[in-house]
Amino acid sequence: MKKMLLAALLLGTAAAPAMANLALAQKNNCLSCHAVDHKVVGPAYKDVAKKYAGDKGAEAKLIAKVKAGGSGVWGPIPMPPNSQVSDADIKTLVKWVLSQK
């Protein structure tokens, strides 16, 4: 019984940051154009993570891209700048996006 309780606690703890970061994406309207597992207007977060897997500079590149906006990497539709989102939130979101599998 103790093992089951511990396993449930650990699973809940591991899922909490993922849910918190999904909520952060919702709060900042990221999900208007993106989804975790399928293309909306912009790419799926899983596709972004796959594209940048192994790229040591990916986090910094994506932080700058989210902040300033951009186009051309995923098609002709530009991503608008997100200057209203705090740097801390952008960093958290980018780390979360890059962790998607």
C-alpha positions in Angstrom: 0.0 0.0 0.0 2.8 2.4 0.8 4.5 1.7 -2.5 1.2 2.5 -4.4 0.8 5.7 -2.4 4.4 6.7 -3.1 4.0 6.0 -6.8 0.8 8.0 -7.0 2.5 10.9 -5.3 5.5 10.8 -7.6 3.3 10.7 -10.7 1.3 13.6 -9.5 4.4 15.6 -8.7 5.9 14.9 -12.1 2.7 15.8 -13.9 2.2 19.1 -12.0 4.9 21.1 -13.8 3.7 19.9 -17.2 0.1 21.0 -16.3 1.4 24.3 -14.9 3.3 25.0 -18.1 0.3 24.1 -20.2 -1.7 26.6 -18.1 1.0 29.2 -18.7 0.7 28.7 -22.4 -3.0 29.1 -22.2 -2.7 32.2 -20.0 -0.4 33.8 -22.6 -2.6 32.9 -25.6 0.1 30.6 -27.1 -2.6 27.9 -27.7 -4.4 30.2 -30.1 -1.8 29.3 -32.7 -0.1 26.2 -31.3 -1.0 22.8 -29.8 1.2 20.2 -28.1 0.6 17.4 -30.6 -0.7 18.9 -33.9 -0.3 21.9 -36.1 -2.8 24.7 -35.7 -1.5 28.0 -37.3 2.0 27.4 -36.0 3.8 24.2 -35.5 3.0 21.6 -32.8 5.2 21.9 -29.8 6.3 18.3 -30.3 7.5 19.2 -33.8 9.5 22.1 -32.4 11.1 19.9 -29.8 12.0 17.3 -32.5 13.5 19.9 -34.8 15.7 21.4 -32.1 16.7 18.2 -30.3 20.4 18.2 -29.8 20.8 21.9 -30.7 22.6 23.4 -27.7 21.6 26.9 -28.8 18.0 26.1 -29.3 16.8 27.6 -26.0 18.4 31.0 -26.6 17.2 31.0 -30.2 13.6 30.2 -29.3 13.5 32.7 -26.4 14.5 35.4 -28.9 12.1 34.2 -31.5 9.1 34.1 -29.1 10.0 37.6 -27.8 10.5 39.3 -31.1 8.3 37.1 -33.4 9.5 35.8 -36.8 8.6 33.9 -39.9 10.0 31.6 -42.5 11.1 28.7 -40.3 7.7 26.9 -40.3 6.1 28.5 -43.3 4.9 31.9 -44.5 2.6 32.8 -41.6 4.6 35.0 -39.2 4.5 34.6 -35.4 3.8 38.0 -33.9 6.1 39.4 -31.2 5.2 38.5 -27.6 6.7 41.5 -25.8 3.9 41.5 -23.3 5.1 38.1 -21.9 7.7 38.3 -19.2 11.1 37.0 -19.9 10.8 34.4 -17.1 7.5 33.1 -18.6 9.1 32.9 -22.0 12.0 30.9 -20.7 9.7 28.6 -18.8 7.6 28.0 -21.9 10.5 27.4 -24.2 12.0 24.9 -21.8 8.7 23.2 -21.6 8.2 23.1 -25.4 11.7 21.7 -25.9 10.9 18.9 -23.4 8.0 17.6 -25.4 8.3 14.1 -26.7 
